[in-house]
């Protein structure tokens, strides 16, 4: 199997899992997501109006908006238009467990960032879960590793 086909299968497994769990679990997955890896799950969250506003705002800042990222415009449009309905989780881009994401990328050129993206979302604090590895449920993560091994594809590429 070619790597592109394997990635498509893996992305589908992750989306299938996500469809079975709550937006709080999606948030926990996004906290630990490997932002250098596949963006399919992140795009699924951005396209899903059941995603918590805090999750979307966290994705926004963790994806380095000052540099620009693939889904930045779509995320901003959805966020500003009120596309996301859930607002029960806390996220403060200026104090995410001591990280000020709004100042995290000082050496990048500053694109115009809408003021609303700097605003704190009030709600319940959700912690990272030990049940996820790089944002993927532990059992699914090991299943994915096995698929890479069986197809002799380096997972760390």
Phi and psi in radians as a Rosetta constraint file:
Dihedral C 1 N 2 CA 2 C 2 CIRCULARHARMONIC -1.383 0.35
Dihedral N 2 CA 2 C 2 N 3 CIRCULARHARMONIC 2.711 0.35
Dihedral C 2 N 3 CA 3 C 3 CIRCULARHARMONIC -1.039 0.35
Dihedral N 3 CA 3 C 3 N 4 CIRCULARHARMONIC -0.708 0.35
Dihedral C 3 N 4 CA 4 C 4 CIRCULARHARMONIC -1.062 0.35
Dihedral N 4 CA 4 C 4 N 5 CIRCULARHARMONIC -0.721 0.35
Dihedral C 4 N 5 CA 5 C 5 CIRCULARHARMONIC -1.164 0.35
Dihedral N 5 CA 5 C 5 N 6 CIRCULARHARMONIC -0.717 0.35
Dihedral C 5 N 6 CA 6 C 6 CIRCULARHARMONIC -1.079 0.35
Dihedral N 6 CA 6 C 6 N 7 CIRCULARHARMONIC -0.774 0.35
Dihedral C 6 N 7 CA 7 C 7 CIRCULARHARMONIC -1.080 0.35
Dihedral N 7 CA 7 C 7 N 8 CIRCULARHARMONIC -0.707 0.35
Dihedral C 7 N 8 CA 8 C 8 CIRCULARHARMONIC -1.067 0.35
Dihedral N 8 CA 8 C 8 N 9 CIRCULARHARMONIC -0.752 0.35
Dihedral C 8 N 9 CA 9 C 9 CIRCULARHARMONIC -1.122 0.35
Dihedral N 9 CA 9 C 9 N 10 CIRCULARHARMONIC -0.770 0.35
Dihedral C 9 N 10 CA 10 C 10 CIRCULARHARMONIC -1.127 0.35
Dihedral N 10 CA 10 C 10 N 11 CIRCULARHARMONIC -0.782 0.35
Dihedral C 10 N 11 CA 11 C 11 CIRCULARHARMONIC -1.017 0.35
Dihedral N 11 CA 11 C 11 N 12 CIRCULARHARMONIC -0.709 0.35
Dihedral C 11 N 12 CA 12 C 12 CIRCULARHARMONIC -1.145 0.35
Dihedral N 12 CA 12 C 12 N 13 CIRCULARHARMONIC -0.673 0.35
Dihedral C 12 N 13 CA 13 C 13 CIRCULARHARMONIC -1.087 0.35
Dihedral N 13 CA 13 C 13 N 14 CIRCULARHARMONIC -0.705 0.35
Dihedral C 13 N 14 CA 14 C 14 CIRCULARHARMONIC -1.176 0.35
Dihedral N 14 CA 14 C 14 N 15 CIRCULARHARMONIC -0.743 0.35
Dihedral C 14 N 15 CA 15 C 15 CIRCULARHARMONIC -1.160 0.35
Dihedral N 15 CA 15 C 15 N 16 CIRCULARHARMONIC -0.695 0.35
Dihedral C 15 N 16 CA 16 C 16 CIRCULARHARMONIC -1.043 0.35
Dihedral N 16 CA 16 C 16 N 17 CIRCULARHARMONIC -0.762 0.35
Dihedral C 16 N 17 CA 17 C 17 CIRCULARHARMONIC -1.081 0.35
Dihedral N 17 CA 17 C 17 N 18 CIRCULARHARMONIC -0.835 0.35
Dihedral C 17 N 18 CA 18 C 18 CIRCULARHARMONIC -1.047 0.35
Dihedral N 18 CA 18 C 18 N 19 CIRCULARHARMONIC -0.611 0.35
Dihedral C 18 N 19 CA 19 C 19 CIRCULARHARMONIC -1.146 0.35
Dihedral N 19 CA 19 C 19 N 20 CIRCULARHARMONIC -0.290 0.35
Dihedral C 19 N 20 CA 20 C 20 CIRCULARHARMONIC -1.695 0.35
Dihedral N 20 CA 20 C 20 N 21 CIRCULARHARMONIC -0.137 0.35
Dihedral C 20 N 21 CA 21 C 21 CIRCULARHARMONIC -2.092 0.35
Dihedral N 21 CA 21 C 21 N 22 CIRCULARHARMONIC 3.050 0.35
Dihedral C 21 N 22 CA 22 C 22 CIRCULARHARMONIC -1.504 0.35
Dihedral N 22 CA 22 C 22 N 23 CIRCULARHARMONIC 2.862 0.35
Dihedral C 22 N 23 CA 23 C 23 CIRCULARHARMONIC -1.006 0.35
Dihedral N 23 CA 23 C 23 N 24 CIRCULARHARMONIC -0.447 0.35
Dihedral C 23 N 24 CA 24 C 24 CIRCULARHARMONIC -1.177 0.35
Dihedral N 24 CA 24 C 24 N 25 CIRCULARHARMONIC -0.719 0.35
Dihedral C 24 N 25 CA 25 C 25 CIRCULARHARMONIC -1.117 0.35
Dihedral N 25 CA 25 C 25 N 26 CIRCULARHARMONIC -0.661 0.35
Dihedral C 25 N 26 CA 26 C 26 CIRCULARHARMONIC -1.045 0.35
Dihedral N 26 CA 26 C 26 N 27 CIRCULARHARMONIC -0.715 0.35
Dihedral C 26 N 27 CA 27 C 27 CIRCULARHARMONIC -1.091 0.35
Dihedral N 27 CA 27 C 27 N 28 CIRCULARHARMONIC -0.795 0.35
Dihedral C 27 N 28 CA 28 C 28 CIRCULARHARMONIC -1.082 0.35
Dihedral N 28 CA 28 C 28 N 29 CIRCULARHARMONIC -0.684 0.35
Dihedral C 28 N 29 CA 29 C 29 CIRCULARHARMONIC -1.086 0.35
Dihedral N 29 CA 29 C 29 N 30 CIRCULARHARMONIC -0.779 0.35
Dihedral C 29 N 30 CA 30 C 30 CIRCULARHARMONIC -1.168 0.35
Dihedral N 30 CA 30 C 30 N 31 CIRCULARHARMONIC -0.532 0.35
Dihedral C 30 N 31 CA 31 C 31 CIRCULARHARMONIC -0.996 0.35
Dihedral N 31 CA 31 C 31 N 32 CIRCULARHARMONIC -0.795 0.35
Dihedral C 31 N 32 CA 32 C 32 CIRCULARHARMONIC -1.800 0.35
Dihedral N 32 CA 32 C 32 N 33 CIRCULARHARMONIC 0.139 0.35
Dihedral C 32 N 33 CA 33 C 33 CIRCULARHARMONIC -1.026 0.35
Dihedral N 33 CA 33 C 33 N 34 CIRCULARHARMONIC 2.523 0.35
Dihedral C 33 N 34 CA 34 C 34 CIRCULARHARMONIC -1.424 0.35
Dihedral N 34 CA 34 C 34 N 35 CIRCULARHARMONIC 1.698 0.35
Dihedral C 34 N 35 CA 35 C 35 CIRCULARHARMONIC -1.225 0.35
Dihedral N 35 CA 35 C 35 N 36 CIRCULARHARMONIC -0.143 0.35
Dihedral C 35 N 36 CA 36 C 36 CIRCULARHARMONIC -1.580 0.35
Dihedral N 36 CA 36 C 36 N 37 CIRCULARHARMONIC -0.168 0.35
Dihedral C 36 N 37 CA 37 C 37 CIRCULARHARMONIC -1.600 0.35
Dihedral N 37 CA 37 C 37 N 38 CIRCULARHARMONIC -2.666 0.35
Dihedral C 37 N 38 CA 38 C 38 CIRCULARHARMONIC -1.033 0.35
Dihedral N 38 CA 38 C 38 N 39 CIRCULARHARMONIC 2.447 0.35
Dihedral C 38 N 39 CA 39 C 39 CIRCULARHARMONIC -1.771 0.35
Dihedral N 39 CA 39 C 39 N 40 CIRCULARHARMONIC 0.058 0.35
Dihedral C 39 N 40 CA 40 C 40 CIRCULARHARMONIC -1.044 0.35
Dihedral N 40 CA 40 C 40 N 41 CIRCULARHARMONIC -0.801 0.35
Dihedral C 40 N 41 CA 41 C 41 CIRCULARHARMONIC -1.101 0.35
Dihedral N 41 CA 41 C 41 N 42 CIRCULARHARMONIC -0.745 0.35
Dihedral C 41 N 42 CA 42 C 42 CIRCULARHARMONIC -1.091 0.35
Dihedral N 42 CA 42 C 42 N 43 CIRCULARHARMONIC -0.725 0.35
Dihedral C 42 N 43 CA 43 C 43 CIRCULARHARMONIC -1.125 0.35
Dihedral N 43 CA 43 C 43 N 44 CIRCULARHARMONIC -0.677 0.35
Dihedral C 43 N 44 CA 44 C 44 CIRCULARHARMONIC -1.047 0.35
Dihedral N 44 CA 44 C 44 N 45 CIRCULARHARMONIC -0.740 0.35
Dihedral C 44 N 45 CA 45 C 45 CIRCULARHARMONIC -1.113 0.35
Dihedral N 45 CA 45 C 45 N 46 CIRCULARHARMONIC -0.765 0.35
Dihedral C 45 N 46 CA 46 C 46 CIRCULARHARMONIC -1.115 0.35
Dihedral N 46 CA 46 C 46 N 47 CIRCULARHARMONIC -0.596 0.35
Dihedral C 46 N 47 CA 47 C 47 CIRCULARHARMONIC -1.451 0.35
Dihedral N 47 CA 47 C 47 N 48 CIRCULARHARMONIC -0.096 0.35
Dihedral C 47 N 48 CA 48 C 48 CIRCULARHARMONIC -1.828 0.35
Dihedral N 48 CA 48 C 48 N 49 CIRCULARHARMONIC 1.990 0.35
Dihedral C 48 N 49 CA 49 C 49 CIRCULARHARMONIC -1.280 0.35
Dihedral N 49 CA 49 C 49 N 50 CIRCULARHARMONIC -0.073 0.35
Dihedral C 49 N 50 CA 50 C 50 CIRCULARHARMONIC -1.526 0.35
Dihedral N 50 CA 50 C 50 N 51 CIRCULARHARMONIC -0.093 0.35
Dihedral C 50 N 51 CA 51 C 51 CIRCULARHARMONIC -1.183 0.35
Dihedral N 51 CA 51 C 51 N 52 CIRCULARHARMONIC 2.409 0.35
Dihedral C 51 N 52 CA 52 C 52 CIRCULARHARMONIC -1.096 0.35
Dihedral N 52 CA 52 C 52 N 53 CIRCULARHARMONIC 2.465 0.35
Dihedral C 52 N 53 CA 53 C 53 CIRCULARHARMONIC -0.985 0.35
Dihedral N 53 CA 53 C 53 N 54 CIRCULARHARMONIC -0.684 0.35
Dihedral C 53 N 54 CA 54 C 54 CIRCULARHARMONIC -1.083 0.35
Dihedral N 54 CA 54 C 54 N 55 CIRCULARHARMONIC -0.663 0.35
Dihedral C 54 N 55 CA 55 C 55 CIRCULARHARMONIC -1.125 0.35
Dihedral N 55 CA 55 C 55 N 56 CIRCULARHARMONIC -0.792 0.35
Dihedral C 55 N 56 CA 56 C 56 CIRCULARHARMONIC -1.127 0.35
Dihedral N 56 CA 56 C 56 N 57 CIRCULARHARMONIC -0.746 0.35
Dihedral C 56 N 57 CA 57 C 57 CIRCULARHARMONIC -1.128 0.35
Dihedral N 57 CA 57 C 57 N 58 CIRCULARHARMONIC -0.677 0.35
Dihedral C 57 N 58 CA 58 C 58 CIRCULARHARMONIC -1.113 0.35
Dihedral N 58 CA 58 C 58 N 59 CIRCULARHARMONIC -0.801 0.35
Dihedral C 58 N 59 CA 59 C 59 CIRCULARHARMONIC -1.005 0.35
Dihedral N 59 CA 59 C 59 N 60 CIRCULARHARMONIC -0.757 0.35
Dihedral C 59 N 60 CA 60 C 60 CIRCULARHARMONIC -0.961 0.35
Dihedral N 60 CA 60 C 60 N 61 CIRCULARHARMONIC -0.916 0.35
Dihedral C 60 N 61 CA 61 C 61 CIRCULARHARMONIC -1.302 0.35
Dihedral N 61 CA 61 C 61 N 62 CIRCULARHARMONIC -0.606 0.35
Dihedral C 61 N 62 CA 62 C 62 CIRCULARHARMONIC -1.258 0.35
Dihedral N 62 CA 62 C 62 N 63 CIRCULARHARMONIC -0.261 0.35
Dihedral C 62 N 63 CA 63 C 63 CIRCULARHARMONIC -1.652 0.35
Dihedral N 63 CA 63 C 63 N 64 CIRCULARHARMONIC 0.128 0.35
Dihedral C 63 N 64 CA 64 C 64 CIRCULARHARMONIC 1.079 0.35
Dihedral N 64 CA 64 C 64 N 65 CIRCULARHARMONIC 1.264 0.35
Dihedral C 64 N 65 CA 65 C 65 CIRCULARHARMONIC -1.175 0.35
Dihedral N 65 CA 65 C 65 N 66 CIRCULARHARMONIC -0.361 0.35
Dihedral C 65 N 66 CA 66 C 66 CIRCULARHARMONIC -1.206 0.35
Dihedral N 66 CA 66 C 66 N 67 CIRCULARHARMONIC -0.411 0.35
Dihedral C 66 N 67 CA 67 C 67 CIRCULARHARMONIC -1.661 0.35
Dihedral N 67 CA 67 C 67 N 68 CIRCULARHARMONIC -0.396 0.35
Dihedral C 67 N 68 CA 68 C 68 CIRCULARHARMONIC 1.598 0.35
Dihedral N 68 CA 68 C 68 N 69 CIRCULARHARMONIC 2.428 0.35
Dihedral C 68 N 69 CA 69 C 69 CIRCULARHARMONIC -2.472 0.35
Dihedral N 69 CA 69 C 69 N 70 CIRCULARHARMONIC 2.908 0.35
Dihedral C 69 N 70 CA 70 C 70 CIRCULARHARMONIC -0.875 0.35
Dihedral N 70 CA 70 C 70 N 71 CIRCULARHARMONIC -0.802 0.35
Dihedral C 70 N 71 CA 71 C 71 CIRCULARHARMONIC -1.843 0.35
Dihedral N 71 CA 71 C 71 N 72 CIRCULARHARMONIC 0.314 0.35
Dihedral C 71 N 72 CA 72 C 72 CIRCULARHARMONIC -1.038 0.35
Dihedral N 72 CA 72 C 72 N 73 CIRCULARHARMONIC -0.848 0.35
Dihedral C 72 N 73 CA 73 C 73 CIRCULARHARMONIC -1.113 0.35
Dihedral N 73 CA 73 C 73 N 74 CIRCULARHARMONIC -0.756 0.35
Dihedral C 73 N 74 CA 74 C 74 CIRCULARHARMONIC -1.101 0.35
Dihedral N 74 CA 74 C 74 N 75 CIRCULARHARMONIC -0.765 0.35
Dihedral C 74 N 75 CA 75 C 75 CIRCULARHARMONIC -1.078 0.35
Dihedral N 75 CA 75 C 75 N 76 CIRCULARHARMONIC -0.826 0.35
Dihedral C 75 N 76 CA 76 C 76 CIRCULARHARMONIC -1.057 0.35
Dihedral N 76 CA 76 C 76 N 77 CIRCULARHARMONIC -0.791 0.35
Dihedral C 76 N 77 CA 77 C 77 CIRCULARHARMONIC -1.058 0.35
Dihedral N 77 CA 77 C 77 N 78 CIRCULARHARMONIC -0.821 0.35
Dihedral C 77 N 78 CA 78 C 78 CIRCULARHARMONIC -1.081 0.35
Dihedral N 78 CA 78 C 78 N 79 CIRCULARHARMONIC -0.778 0.35
Dihedral C 78 N 79 CA 79 C 79 CIRCULARHARMONIC -1.119 0.35
Dihedral N 79 CA 79 C 79 N 80 CIRCULARHARMONIC -0.851 0.35
Dihedral C 79 N 80 CA 80 C 80 CIRCULARHARMONIC -1.155 0.35
Dihedral N 80 CA 80 C 80 N 81 CIRCULARHARMONIC -0.607 0.35
Dihedral C 80 N 81 CA 81 C 81 CIRCULARHARMONIC -1.360 0.35
Dihedral N 81 CA 81 C 81 N 82 CIRCULARHARMONIC -0.122 0.35
Dihedral C 81 N 82 CA 82 C 82 CIRCULARHARMONIC 1.448 0.35
Dihedral N 82 CA 82 C 82 N 83 CIRCULARHARMONIC 0.397 0.35
Dihedral C 82 N 83 CA 83 C 83 CIRCULARHARMONIC -1.061 0.35
Dihedral N 83 CA 83 C 83 N 84 CIRCULARHARMONIC -0.595 0.35
Dihedral C 83 N 84 CA 84 C 84 CIRCULARHARMONIC -1.539 0.35
Dihedral N 84 CA 84 C 84 N 85 CIRCULARHARMONIC 2.220 0.35
Dihedral C 84 N 85 CA 85 C 85 CIRCULARHARMONIC -1.626 0.35
Dihedral N 85 CA 85 C 85 N 86 CIRCULARHARMONIC -0.491 0.35
Dihedral C 85 N 86 CA 86 C 86 CIRCULARHARMONIC -1.555 0.35
Dihedral N 86 CA 86 C 86 N 87 CIRCULARHARMONIC 2.273 0.35
Dihedral C 86 N 87 CA 87 C 87 CIRCULARHARMONIC -2.467 0.35
Dihedral N 87 CA 87 C 87 N 88 CIRCULARHARMONIC 1.134 0.35
Dihedral C 87 N 88 CA 88 C 88 CIRCULARHARMONIC -2.064 0.35
Dihedral N 88 CA 88 C 88 N 89 CIRCULARHARMONIC -0.109 0.35
Dihedral C 88 N 89 CA 89 C 89 CIRCULARHARMONIC -1.920 0.35
Dihedral N 89 CA 89 C 89 N 90 CIRCULARHARMONIC 2.495 0.35
Dihedral C 89 N 90 CA 90 C 90 CIRCULARHARMONIC -1.413 0.35
Dihedral N 90 CA 90 C 90 N 91 CIRCULARHARMONIC 2.372 0.35
Dihedral C 90 N 91 CA 91 C 91 CIRCULARHARMONIC -2.694 0.35
Dihedral N 91 CA 91 C 91 N 92 CIRCULARHARMONIC 2.227 0.35
Dihedral C 91 N 92 CA 92 C 92 CIRCULARHARMONIC -2.140 0.35
Dihedral N 92 CA 92 C 92 N 93 CIRCULARHARMONIC 1.900 0.35
Dihedral C 92 N 93 CA 93 C 93 CIRCULARHARMONIC -1.104 0.35
Dihedral N 93 CA 93 C 93 N 94 CIRCULARHARMONIC -0.293 0.35
Dihedral C 93 N 94 CA 94 C 94 CIRCULARHARMONIC -1.632 0.35
Dihedral N 94 CA 94 C 94 N 95 CIRCULARHARMONIC -0.154 0.35
Dihedral C 94 N 95 CA 95 C 95 CIRCULARHARMONIC -2.713 0.35
Dihedral N 95 CA 95 C 95 N 96 CIRCULARHARMONIC 1.351 0.35
Dihedral C 95 N 96 CA 96 C 96 CIRCULARHARMONIC -1.749 0.35
Dihedral N 96 CA 96 C 96 N 97 CIRCULARHARMONIC 1.547 0.35
Dihedral C 96 N 97 CA 97 C 97 CIRCULARHARMONIC 0.897 0.35
Dihedral N 97 CA 97 C 97 N 98 CIRCULARHARMONIC 0.781 0.35
Dihedral C 97 N 98 CA 98 C 98 CIRCULARHARMONIC 1.599 0.35
Dihedral N 98 CA 98 C 98 N 99 CIRCULARHARMONIC -0.151 0.35
Dihedral C 98 N 99 CA 99 C 99 CIRCULARHARMONIC -1.638 0.35
Dihedral N 99 CA 99 C 99 N 100 CIRCULARHARMONIC 2.237 0.35
Dihedral C 99 N 100 CA 100 C 100 CIRCULARHARMONIC -1.727 0.35
Dihedral N 100 CA 100 C 100 N 101 CIRCULARHARMONIC 1.628 0.35
Dihedral C 100 N 101 CA 101 C 101 CIRCULARHARMONIC -1.071 0.35
Dihedral N 101 CA 101 C 101 N 102 CIRCULARHARMONIC -0.472 0.35
Dihedral C 101 N 102 CA 102 C 102 CIRCULARHARMONIC -1.212 0.35
Dihedral N 102 CA 102 C 102 N 103 CIRCULARHARMONIC -0.257 0.35
Dihedral C 102 N 103 CA 103 C 103 CIRCULARHARMONIC -2.108 0.35
Dihedral N 103 CA 103 C 103 N 104 CIRCULARHARMONIC 0.118 0.35
Dihedral C 103 N 104 CA 104 C 104 CIRCULARHARMONIC -1.204 0.35
Dihedral N 104 CA 104 C 104 N 105 CIRCULARHARMONIC -0.406 0.35
Dihedral C 104 N 105 CA 105 C 105 CIRCULARHARMONIC -2.097 0.35
Dihedral N 105 CA 105 C 105 N 106 CIRCULARHARMONIC 1.117 0.35
Dihedral C 105 N 106 CA 106 C 106 CIRCULARHARMONIC -1.194 0.35
Dihedral N 106 CA 106 C 106 N 107 CIRCULARHARMONIC -0.403 0.35
Dihedral C 106 N 107 CA 107 C 107 CIRCULARHARMONIC -1.644 0.35
Dihedral N 107 CA 107 C 107 N 108 CIRCULARHARMONIC 0.115 0.35
Dihedral C 107 N 108 CA 108 C 108 CIRCULARHARMONIC -1.735 0.35
Dihedral N 108 CA 108 C 108 N 109 CIRCULARHARMONIC 2.710 0.35
Dihedral C 108 N 109 CA 109 C 109 CIRCULARHARMONIC -1.225 0.35
Dihedral N 109 CA 109 C 109 N 110 CIRCULARHARMONIC 2.362 0.35
Dihedral C 109 N 110 CA 110 C 110 CIRCULARHARMONIC -1.489 0.35
Dihedral N 110 CA 110 C 110 N 111 CIRCULARHARMONIC 1.913 0.35
Dihedral C 110 N 111 CA 111 C 111 CIRCULARHARMONIC -1.323 0.35
Dihedral N 111 CA 111 C 111 N 112 CIRCULARHARMONIC 2.863 0.35
Dihedral C 111 N 112 CA 112 C 112 CIRCULARHARMONIC -1.195 0.35
Dihedral N 112 CA 112 C 112 N 113 CIRCULARHARMONIC 2.119 0.35
Dihedral C 112 N 113 CA 113 C 113 CIRCULARHARMONIC -1.985 0.35
Dihedral N 113 CA 113 C 113 N 114 CIRCULARHARMONIC 2.153 0.35
Dihedral C 113 N 114 CA 114 C 114 CIRCULARHARMONIC -0.998 0.35
Dihedral N 114 CA 114 C 114 N 115 CIRCULARHARMONIC 2.448 0.35
Dihedral C 114 N 115 CA 115 C 115 CIRCULARHARMONIC -0.989 0.35
Dihedral N 115 CA 115 C 115 N 116 CIRCULARHARMONIC -0.596 0.35
Dihedral C 115 N 116 CA 116 C 116 CIRCULARHARMONIC -1.071 0.35
Dihedral N 116 CA 116 C 116 N 117 CIRCULARHARMONIC -0.441 0.35
Dihedral C 116 N 117 CA 117 C 117 CIRCULARHARMONIC -1.269 0.35
Dihedral N 117 CA 117 C 117 N 118 CIRCULARHARMONIC -0.209 0.35
Dihedral C 117 N 118 CA 118 C 118 CIRCULARHARMONIC -1.601 0.35
Dihedral N 118 CA 118 C 118 N 119 CIRCULARHARMONIC -0.144 0.35
Dihedral C 118 N 119 CA 119 C 119 CIRCULARHARMONIC -1.475 0.35
Dihedral N 119 CA 119 C 119 N 120 CIRCULARHARMONIC 2.416 0.35
Dihedral C 119 N 120 CA 120 C 120 CIRCULARHARMONIC -1.183 0.35
Dihedral N 120 CA 120 C 120 N 121 CIRCULARHARMONIC 2.473 0.35
Dihedral C 120 N 121 CA 121 C 121 CIRCULARHARMONIC -1.799 0.35
Dihedral N 121 CA 121 C 121 N 122 CIRCULARHARMONIC 2.119 0.35
Dihedral C 121 N 122 CA 122 C 122 CIRCULARHARMONIC -1.470 0.35
Dihedral N 122 CA 122 C 122 N 123 CIRCULARHARMONIC 2.610 0.35
Dihedral C 122 N 123 CA 123 C 123 CIRCULARHARMONIC 2.781 0.35
Dihedral N 123 CA 123 C 123 N 124 CIRCULARHARMONIC -2.810 0.35
Dihedral C 123 N 124 CA 124 C 124 CIRCULARHARMONIC -1.425 0.35
Dihedral N 124 CA 124 C 124 N 125 CIRCULARHARMONIC 2.367 0.35
Dihedral C 124 N 125 CA 125 C 125 CIRCULARHARMONIC -1.268 0.35
Dihedral N 125 CA 125 C 125 N 126 CIRCULARHARMONIC 2.180 0.35
Dihedral C 125 N 126 CA 126 C 126 CIRCULARHARMONIC -1.943 0.35
Dihedral N 126 CA 126 C 126 N 127 CIRCULARHARMONIC 2.204 0.35
Dihedral C 126 N 127 CA 127 C 127 CIRCULARHARMONIC -1.601 0.35
Dihedral N 127 CA 127 C 127 N 128 CIRCULARHARMONIC 2.795 0.35
Dihedral C 127 N 128 CA 128 C 128 CIRCULARHARMONIC -1.030 0.35
Dihedral N 128 CA 128 C 128 N 129 CIRCULARHARMONIC 2.631 0.35
Dihedral C 128 N 129 CA 129 C 129 CIRCULARHARMONIC -1.909 0.35
Dihedral N 129 CA 129 C 129 N 130 CIRCULARHARMONIC 2.406 0.35
Dihedral C 129 N 130 CA 130 C 130 CIRCULARHARMONIC -1.270 0.35
Dihedral N 130 CA 130 C 130 N 131 CIRCULARHARMONIC -0.115 0.35
Dihedral C 130 N 131 CA 131 C 131 CIRCULARHARMONIC -1.429 0.35
Dihedral N 131 CA 131 C 131 N 132 CIRCULARHARMONIC -0.064 0.35
Dihedral C 131 N 132 CA 132 C 132 CIRCULARHARMONIC -2.062 0.35
Dihedral N 132 CA 132 C 132 N 133 CIRCULARHARMONIC 2.485 0.35
Dihedral C 132 N 133 CA 133 C 133 CIRCULARHARMONIC -2.075 0.35
Dihedral N 133 CA 133 C 133 N 134 CIRCULARHARMONIC 2.097 0.35
Dihedral C 133 N 134 CA 134 C 134 CIRCULARHARMONIC 0.903 0.35
Dihedral N 134 CA 134 C 134 N 135 CIRCULARHARMONIC 0.614 0.35
Dihedral C 134 N 135 CA 135 C 135 CIRCULARHARMONIC 1.435 0.35
Dihedral N 135 CA 135 C 135 N 136 CIRCULARHARMONIC 0.055 0.35
Dihedral C 135 N 136 CA 136 C 136 CIRCULARHARMONIC -1.942 0.35
Dihedral N 136 CA 136 C 136 N 137 CIRCULARHARMONIC 2.396 0.35
Dihedral C 136 N 137 CA 137 C 137 CIRCULARHARMONIC -0.934 0.35
Dihedral N 137 CA 137 C 137 N 138 CIRCULARHARMONIC 2.432 0.35
Dihedral C 137 N 138 CA 138 C 138 CIRCULARHARMONIC -0.901 0.35
Dihedral N 138 CA 138 C 138 N 139 CIRCULARHARMONIC -0.857 0.35
Dihedral C 138 N 139 CA 139 C 139 CIRCULARHARMONIC -1.126 0.35
Dihedral N 139 CA 139 C 139 N 140 CIRCULARHARMONIC -0.654 0.35
Dihedral C 139 N 140 CA 140 C 140 CIRCULARHARMONIC -1.223 0.35
Dihedral N 140 CA 140 C 140 N 141 CIRCULARHARMONIC -0.632 0.35
Dihedral C 140 N 141 CA 141 C 141 CIRCULARHARMONIC -1.021 0.35
Dihedral N 141 CA 141 C 141 N 142 CIRCULARHARMONIC -0.808 0.35
Dihedral C 141 N 142 CA 142 C 142 CIRCULARHARMONIC -1.214 0.35
Dihedral N 142 CA 142 C 142 N 143 CIRCULARHARMONIC -0.587 0.35
Dihedral C 142 N 143 CA 143 C 143 CIRCULARHARMONIC -1.086 0.35
Dihedral N 143 CA 143 C 143 N 144 CIRCULARHARMONIC -0.724 0.35
Dihedral C 143 N 144 CA 144 C 144 CIRCULARHARMONIC -1.137 0.35
Dihedral N 144 CA 144 C 144 N 145 CIRCULARHARMONIC -0.783 0.35
Dihedral C 144 N 145 CA 145 C 145 CIRCULARHARMONIC -0.983 0.35
Dihedral N 145 CA 145 C 145 N 146 CIRCULARHARMONIC -0.740 0.35
Dihedral C 145 N 146 CA 146 C 146 CIRCULARHARMONIC -1.100 0.35
Dihedral N 146 CA 146 C 146 N 147 CIRCULARHARMONIC -0.730 0.35
Dihedral C 146 N 147 CA 147 C 147 CIRCULARHARMONIC -1.051 0.35
Dihedral N 147 CA 147 C 147 N 148 CIRCULARHARMONIC -0.748 0.35
Dihedral C 147 N 148 CA 148 C 148 CIRCULARHARMONIC -1.084 0.35
Dihedral N 148 CA 148 C 148 N 149 CIRCULARHARMONIC -0.805 0.35
Dihedral C 148 N 149 CA 149 C 149 CIRCULARHARMONIC -1.079 0.35
Dihedral N 149 CA 149 C 149 N 150 CIRCULARHARMONIC -0.803 0.35
Dihedral C 149 N 150 CA 150 C 150 CIRCULARHARMONIC -1.079 0.35
Dihedral N 150 CA 150 C 150 N 151 CIRCULARHARMONIC -0.519 0.35
Dihedral C 150 N 151 CA 151 C 151 CIRCULARHARMONIC -1.718 0.35
Dihedral N 151 CA 151 C 151 N 152 CIRCULARHARMONIC 0.128 0.35
Dihedral C 151 N 152 CA 152 C 152 CIRCULARHARMONIC 0.896 0.35
Dihedral N 152 CA 152 C 152 N 153 CIRCULARHARMONIC 0.813 0.35
Dihedral C 152 N 153 CA 153 C 153 CIRCULARHARMONIC -2.034 0.35
Dihedral N 153 CA 153 C 153 N 154 CIRCULARHARMONIC 2.327 0.35
Dihedral C 153 N 154 CA 154 C 154 CIRCULARHARMONIC -1.275 0.35
Dihedral N 154 CA 154 C 154 N 155 CIRCULARHARMONIC 2.053 0.35
Dihedral C 154 N 155 CA 155 C 155 CIRCULARHARMONIC -1.126 0.35
Dihedral N 155 CA 155 C 155 N 156 CIRCULARHARMONIC -0.486 0.35
Dihedral C 155 N 156 CA 156 C 156 CIRCULARHARMONIC -1.541 0.35
Dihedral N 156 CA 156 C 156 N 157 CIRCULARHARMONIC 0.176 0.35
